[in-house]
Amino acid sequence: MNWRRLKHHLFFKQIKRSRELLVPLVLFQFVRTLLLPTAIDVLILGGIAFAYLAVQLDWL
């Protein structure tokens, strides 16, 4: 049995369960970016938004 494949499969299931957590994170980071825009905030917002889209579109 390929244990490495099973390990990654469980990891992706945990990411899919975190769908409820990503929405508040995106909203919080969006408000923070509007109030105090820095390059780091924009990058963090882009990463969280990409993760949310990846989960919603079943890329992960």
ROSE-4610 file (N, C-alpha, C; in Angstrom, 1 decimal, always signed):
// ROSE-4610
residu = [M/M/M/N/N/N/W/W/W/R/R/R/R/R/R/L/L/L/K/K/K/H/H/H/H/H/H/L/L/L/F/F/F/F/F/F/K/K/K/Q/Q/Q/I/I/I/K/K/K/R/R/R/S/S/S/R/R/R/E/E/E/L/L/L/L/L/L/V/V/V/P/P/P/L/L/L/V/V/V/L/L/L/F/F/F/Q/Q/Q/F/F/F/V/V/V/R/R/R/T/T/T/L/L/L/L/L/L/L/L/L/P/P/P/T/T/T/A/A/A/I/I/I/D/D/D/V/V/V/L/L/L/I/I/I/L/L/L/G/G/G/G/G/G/I/I/I/A/A/A/F/F/F/A/A/A/Y/Y/Y/L/L/L/A/A/A/V/V/V/Q/Q/Q/L/L/L/D/D/D/W/W/W/L/L/L]
num = [1/1/1/2/2/2/3/3/3/4/4/4/5/5/5/6/6/6/7/7/7/8/8/8/9/9/9/10/10/10/11/11/11/12/12/12/13/13/13/14/14/14/15/15/15/16/16/16/17/17/17/18/18/18/19/19/19/20/20/20/21/21/21/22/22/22/23/23/23/24/24/24/25/25/25/26/26/26/27/27/27/28/28/28/29/29/29/30/30/30/31/31/31/32/32/32/33/33/33/34/34/34/35/35/35/36/36/36/37/37/37/38/38/38/39/39/39/40/40/40/41/41/41/42/42/42/43/43/43/44/44/44/45/45/45/46/46/46/47/47/47/48/48/48/49/49/49/50/50/50/51/51/51/52/52/52/53/53/53/54/54/54/55/55/55/56/56/56/57/57/57/58/58/58/59/59/59/60/60/60]
x = [+0.8/+0.0/+0.9/+0.5/+1.2/+0.8/+1.6/+1.2/+1.3/+2.2/+2.4/+1.1/+0.5/-0.7/-1.8/-1.9/-3.0/-2.8/-1.5/-1.2/-1.7/-1.4/-1.8/-3.3/-3.9/-5.4/-6.0/-5.5/-6.1/-5.8/-4.7/-4.3/-5.3/-5.7/-6.6/-8.0/-8.4/-9.7/-9.8/-8.7/-8.7/-8.8/-8.2/-8.3/-9.7/-10.4/-11.8/-12.7/-12.3/-13.1/-12.9/-11.9/-11.6/-12.3/-13.2/-14.0/-14.7/-15.2/-15.9/-15.0/-13.8/-12.8/-12.2/-12.2/-11.6/-12.4/-13.7/-14.6/-14.3/-14.3/-14.0/-12.6/-11.7/-10.3/-10.2/-10.9/-10.8/-11.5/-12.6/-13.3/-12.4/-11.8/-11.0/-9.8/-9.1/-7.9/-8.3/-9.5/-9.9/-10.2/-10.8/-11.0/-9.7/-8.8/-7.5/-6.7/-6.8/-6.1/-6.7/-8.0/-8.6/-8.2/-8.0/-7.7/-6.2/-5.3/-3.9/-3.2/-3.3/-2.8/-1.2/-0.7/+0.7/+0.9/+2.1/+2.4/+2.1/+2.5/+2.3/+0.9/+0.0/-1.4/-2.0/-1.6/-2.2/-1.8/-0.5/-0.1/-0.8/-1.0/-1.7/-3.2/-3.8/-5.2/-5.2/-4.3/-4.3/-4.1/-3.2/-3.0/-4.3/-4.9/-6.1/-7.3/-7.4/-8.4/-8.2/-6.9/-6.6/-6.9/-6.6/-7.0/-8.5/-9.2/-10.7/-11.2/-10.7/-11.2/-10.8/-9.6/-9.1/-10.0/-10.5/-11.4/-12.8/-13.3/-14.6/-14.7/-13.6/-13.6/-13.1/-12.8/-12.3/-11.0/-10.1/-8.8/-7.9/-8.3/-7.6/-8.4]
y = [-1.2/+0.0/+1.2/+2.2/+3.5/+4.4/+4.4/+5.3/+6.7/+7.1/+8.5/+9.1/+8.3/+8.7/+8.9/+7.9/+8.0/+9.2/+9.5/+10.7/+12.0/+12.2/+13.4/+13.4/+12.3/+12.3/+12.8/+12.4/+12.9/+14.4/+14.8/+16.3/+17.1/+16.6/+17.4/+17.3/+16.3/+16.2/+17.3/+17.5/+18.5/+19.9/+20.1/+21.4/+21.7/+20.6/+20.8/+21.1/+20.5/+20.8/+22.2/+22.9/+24.2/+25.3/+24.9/+25.8/+26.8/+26.5/+27.4/+28.5/+28.1/+29.0/+30.0/+29.7/+30.5/+31.8/+31.7/+32.9/+34.0/+33.8/+34.9/+35.4/+34.5/+34.9/+35.9/+35.6/+36.4/+37.8/+37.8/+39.0/+39.9/+39.3/+40.0/+40.6/+39.8/+40.3/+41.4/+41.3/+42.3/+43.6/+43.6/+44.8/+45.4/+44.5/+45.0/+45.6/+45.0/+45.6/+46.9/+47.1/+48.4/+49.5/+49.1/+50.1/+50.4/+49.4/+49.6/+48.8/+49.3/+48.5/+48.5/+47.3/+47.1/+46.0/+45.8/+44.8/+43.4/+43.2/+41.9/+41.6/+42.6/+42.4/+42.0/+42.6/+42.2/+40.8/+40.4/+39.1/+38.0/+38.3/+37.4/+37.3/+38.4/+38.3/+37.5/+37.7/+36.9/+35.4/+35.1/+33.7/+33.0/+33.7/+33.2/+33.1/+34.1/+34.1/+32.9/+32.7/+31.6/+30.2/+30.1/+28.9/+28.7/+29.7/+29.6/+29.2/+29.8/+29.4/+27.9/+27.6/+26.2/+25.2/+25.5/+24.6/+24.6/+25.8/+25.9/+25.2/+25.3/+24.7/+23.3/+22.7/+21.3/+21.1/+22.1/+21.9/+21.1/+21.1/+20.4/+19.2]
z = [+0.0/+0.0/+0.0/-0.8/-0.9/+0.3/+1.4/+2.5/+2.2/+1.4/+1.0/+0.4/-0.5/-1.2/-0.2/+0.8/+1.8/+2.7/+3.0/+3.8/+3.2/+1.9/+1.2/+1.0/+0.9/+0.7/+2.0/+3.2/+4.4/+4.6/+4.1/+4.2/+3.4/+2.2/+1.4/+2.0/+2.6/+3.3/+4.4/+5.1/+6.2/+5.6/+4.4/+3.8/+3.4/+2.8/+2.4/+3.6/+4.8/+6.0/+6.5/+6.1/+6.6/+5.7/+4.9/+4.0/+4.9/+6.0/+6.8/+7.5/+7.6/+8.2/+7.2/+5.9/+4.9/+4.7/+4.8/+4.5/+5.5/+6.8/+7.7/+7.6/+7.2/+7.0/+5.8/+4.8/+3.6/+3.9/+4.6/+4.9/+5.9/+6.9/+7.8/+7.1/+6.3/+5.6/+4.5/+3.9/+3.0/+3.7/+4.8/+5.6/+6.1/+6.5/+7.0/+5.8/+4.6/+3.5/+3.0/+3.2/+2.9/+3.8/+5.1/+6.1/+6.1/+6.1/+6.1/+5.0/+3.8/+2.7/+2.6/+2.7/+2.5/+1.5/+1.0/+0.1/+0.7/+1.9/+2.6/+2.8/+3.1/+3.3/+1.9/+0.9/-0.4/-0.8/-0.5/-0.8/+0.0/+1.3/+2.2/+1.7/+1.3/+0.8/-0.5/-1.4/-2.6/-2.3/-1.4/-1.0/-0.4/+0.5/+1.1/+0.1/-0.8/-1.8/-2.8/-3.1/-4.0/-3.4/-2.1/-1.3/-1.3/-1.1/-1.1/-2.4/-3.5/-4.8/-5.1/-4.7/-5.0/-4.3/-3.1/-2.3/-3.0/-3.4/-3.9/-5.3/-6.1/-7.4/-7.5/-6.3/-6.1/-6.9/-6.8/-7.3/-6.3/-5.1/-4.1/-3.7]
